[in-house]
Amino acid sequence: MESLIKVGNTEVTSKKLGLGTNKVGGHNLFKGLKDEDGYAVVKEAIDNGITTLDTAYMYGVGRSEEIIGDVIQDYDRSKLVIATKAAQDPNNDLKNNNNPEFLKKTVDDALKRLKTDYIDIFYIHFPDEKTPKNESVAALNELKKSGKIRAIGVSNFSLDQIKEANKDGLVDIVEDNYSLLHRDAEKELFPYLRKNNISFVPYFPLASGLLTGKYSSADVKKFDQYTPEQFNSILNSIDKVRKIANKYEATVAQVILAWYMKNPDISIVIPGARKPEQVDQNVKALNIDLGNTDYHTIDEAFSDFE
């Protein structure tokens, strides 16, 4: 039986593999998205045993939440873990707002779009510049006590902001940018989260597709954040993963996802999908029992990236 993780000090439990839904209804983020694909992706995920769905107000300015809300009406809500995020103020050019009263309203609005009476994990999506973070979290804790949310999260916060938010020990989970190519979090963030029993969810786990193994040196111009030397170094690291993937009769992406699921500092990994077939491919990562030697080989192959 697939093991479950516990989110922080809460009663929320999740499988290690979830679904990131920025490509579900996220028309403002990606070109050419179709709502029917978004509906199909969410349905395919739940039908394949994925129970944690990670969304946000900014994915289509509420549209992703609406699509998820429609789909989950056909399923047992108690078996699903719905995570959403908000901070952008629609009445102020979508600028970040962590004001306690504003956050309470965003939760009520998200509940309507999701057509549910509770949200399992609610994240403050981005920090604003002025609100004391522990006051923002205290407001969410009121909602937690009332049953509207079950776990309190923050996303895109610096370590100092996380510490401020967690002043009263109320933060349950953190979501931030982390992948084998972006490993800053390992230095100071992970030790703090471990010490405080705060769960961690990485976004961009496949580094916007670069870690899927589908790119070659000819694609260097598509990733202008890397020099040609860095890009070739990444491809060399991926080649080492490809050898391991062949052994498991799996894809590079599936083995990378298996690596995250084996990593003790990662609670839930949430790869996105534009089409249902991508969900099917991601789910196969659950069948990989990555050995310790292979885990360390992959870890070492990407040890130079920060």
Secondary structure, DSSP 8 states (H G I E B T S, - for coil): ---EEE-TTSS-EEESB-EE-TTSS-TTTSTT--HHHHHHHHHHHHHTT--EEE--TTTTTTHHHHHHHHHGGGS-GGG-EEEEEE-EETTTTTEE---HHHHHHHHHHHHHHHTSS-BSEEEE-S--SSS-HHHHHHHHHHHHHHTSBS-EEEES--HHHHHHHTTTS---EEEEE-BTTB-GGGTTHHHHHHHTT-EEEEESTTGGGGGGT---GGGGGG-TTS-HHHHHHHHHHHHHHHHHHHHTT--HHHHHHHHHHH-TT-S-B--B-SSHHHHHHHHGGGG----HHHHHHHHHHTTT--
